[in-house]
Amino acid sequence: MSPPLPDLETFPPLRAWQRKALVEYLRRRSPDFMAVATPGAGKTTFALRIAAELLADGTVEQVTVVCPTEHLKTQWASAAARVGIQLDPSFRNADVHSSRDFHGAVLTYAQVGMAPAVHRRRTMTRPTMVILDEIHHAGDSRTWGDGVKSAFEEAERRLMLTGTPFRSDDNPIPFVTYERGDNGLQRSRSDSIYGYSDALRDGVVRPVIFLAYSGETRWRTSAGDELAARLGEPMTKDLIAQAWRTALDHRGDWMPQVLRAADARLSRLRSHGMVDAGGLVIASDQQTARAYAKLLGEITGEPAVVVLSDDQGASARIGTFALSDQRWMIAVRMVSEGVDIPRLAVGVYATSASTPLYFAQAIGRFVRARVTGETATVFLPSVPHLLGLASEMEAERDHILGAPKDPDGLDDALLERAQRAEDAEGDLDKRFEALSATAELDQVIYDGTSFGTGARTGTPEEEEYLGLPGLLTPDQVSVLLNKRQTDQLAAQKRQKAAEPVPAQREPVVVLSAGERRNSLRRQLNTLVAAHHHRTNLPHGKIHAELRRLCGGPPSAQATIEQLEERIATIQTM
């Protein structure tokens, strides 16, 4: 006997973007529909409402959900059950048919790739709606892509969902429509788009404040040479990667200092409104994850939850942590995508994985809003590529086929391997030995704006940023950060004015490149704030316009010359 159909009258109310997308879907009634919505916006609820509509009017008789991980299978089944749709998360390829106790099943992309013929037969047996969650994963390999296409090309309806419709490769994604642009490249087309900036404006997601830490790093190469570099300073790609890995080494001082700062921020949030706020450290591999857990235990006096993708009880630990008030979880890839832990409010990005896709999905774990005013804080290394991604949180990207690769970017094979290999030591690790690293707050990034602090670890400047109130609207965050920077500049001027005039000419003080760049960033942000008050344009749009006029990356990555050009330009606007 089949389970009863879901009752549309008791379905939870939809958000504005969900209602608009639902109306568009029902109006078009086309076999394929792709909805792009920022993590935390409610893609699952939207998809289940469409499934309920199609089951209720008899368009389909069963629903199949395909998602990236085993844990998400359980999460989808639980969400569906709450609205009266019964999905089997334990369906096996050997089962051939779904039990009549369910409206359908939840699968993984890997599961479909292993036996596409099984799921093709299931799909052809009864009119089926297929929900392809995080559809970009169907392009992860030829086997997965071909399997998904073969299994579901006969489905009555296909709904594609993603928070990040872009990939770092040219693998076409099944059932996604590509349109050729004026430049000859094919770009993915979405039927409904709800970006981070839209969700932030509507209060659906939290504002994210990035605290970027630099510091001195030292390591030894395989040839026995000792090298030293300051994290965040201009370097070759290989040196950046080695300084980055050195900073993340648990045996140095960088990670303990950053973890202490992150835990202090978590305590601040808990004592000022977010009483159950939780923290997540995203690590590069299993061995490092366990080492970070030990450090956090020493810092907090409480054990941290460690979640590894090959542990049988990983899903249960995630679920327990989500419902508890434990402070910290450390994970490798288990929670980089799709996992719903709304109380996560502080993150430490302690991995060398750096593709735009991975970064966006990782940051998506912290943005889900529960009540008005909650903020999220993410700590990360002051690495140019990461700073650029943090500055472009609001950017809407499509999947482009045949796009030229950025020769200066860090999305190369080296860091891709670091992202994929959880257990194996990377080639980079075999070429050098981390010796030491220190951490200091370099800059704060919010809404595309970089606020250079010039702070040293433990100074009042860092403590001020760690002590930001936990409940702030996006506008209040902008006002407060701009005020902090204005106050710092005023204090510096007062200190300079109070200094005694030397009796004789003293040597000219030459600023380092880092100090000069921080000073120019502060000057640019002050001018942007002034322009905002004159025009009421958002800070992010002003920075975007300056980049359009002058070229170059976000201010967090910009060179001294690029900052000087933008300062000269905004003074004429």
RAKAVEN-V213274 format. One line per field, one symbol per residue. ss: DSSP state (h for helix, s for strand, l for the rest). phi: phi as a letter, one per 20 degrees, with the letter a starting at -180 (. if undefined). psi: psi as a letter, one per 30 degrees, with the letter a starting at -180 (. if undefined). A space follows every 10 residues. Layout:
ss=???
phi=???
psi=???
This chain:
ss=lllllllhhh lllllhhhhh hhhhhhhhll lsssssslll llhhhhhhhh hhhhhhllll lssssssllh hhhhhhhhhh hhllllssll llhhhlllll lllssssshh hhhhlhhhhh hhhhhllsss ssllhhhhhl lhhhhhhhhh hhllllssss ssllllllll llllllssss lllllssssl lssslhhhhh hlllslssss ssssssssss sllllsssss slllllhhhh hhhhhhhhll lllhhhhhhh hhhhhhhhhh hllllllsss sssllhhhhh hhhhhhhhhh llllssslll lllhhhhhhh hhhllllsss slllllllll lllsssssss lllllhhhhh hhhhhhlsll lllsssssss sllhhhhhhh hlllllllls slllllllll llhhhhhhhh llllllhhhh hsssssslls ssssssllss sslllllllh hhhhhhllll sllhhhhhhh hhhhhhhhhh hhhhhhhhll llllllllll llhhhhhhhh hhhhhhhhhh hhhhhlllhh hhhhhhhhhh lllllllllh hhhhhhhhhh lll
phi=.fffffeffd fgfefgffff fffffffele fdbdddbggn eofffgffff gfffffenfc dbcdddcfcf ffffffffff ffdndedeed gdfffmdfff fcerbdcdff ffffbfffff fgfefcgcdd ddelggffef bfffffffff fcfeffccde caebeccecd ffegmeedce efeneedfdd ebccefffff femfcefddd deddqeccbd efenfeccbe goegbfgffg ffffffffff eeeffgffff ffffffffff ecodfdgdcc dedebfffgf fffffffffe mcfeedcdfe efegffffff ffeddffccd becgdfbmfd cgefcccced cefbfgffff fffffdefed cfofdccceb fedgffffff fdgefddded enffeffefd edfffffffe efefffgfff ebcfdabdcb fdbddblmdd dfdmedgneg ffffffegge dbfgffffff fffgffffff fffffffeff fffcfdgfed ffffffffff ffffffffff ffffdmffgg fffffffffd mnegffdffg ffffffffff fde
psi=kklllkjffg kkklleeeee eeeeeeeehl ekkkkkkkkf fheeeeeeee eeeeeeggel flkkkklele efeeeeeeee efggjjkjfg klfffekkkf flfalkllee eeffieeefe eeefekkkkk jjkiffffge leeeeeeeee egfgkekkjk kkfigllgag jkkkfkkkkk afgfkkkkkk fkkjleeeee efgellkkkk jkkalkkklk lffgkklklk kflklleeee eeeeeeefkf fafeeeeeee eeeeeeeeee fheifgkllk kjleleeeee eeeeeeeeef gkkkkkjkfg kegeeeeeee eefagkekkk ldfegfkfkj iffkfkljih lfkgleeeee eefffffkke lkfklkkkkl kikeeeeeee fhefkjklkk kgkkkjfflg haeefeeeee jeekkleeef flkkelklkk kelkkkhfkk jkeglkkfle eeeeefgkkf jkleeeeeee eeeeeeeeee eeeeeeffkk kkflklkkkk kleeeeeeee eeeeeeeeee eefefgkkee eeeeeeeeef llalfffkle eeeeeeeeef ff.
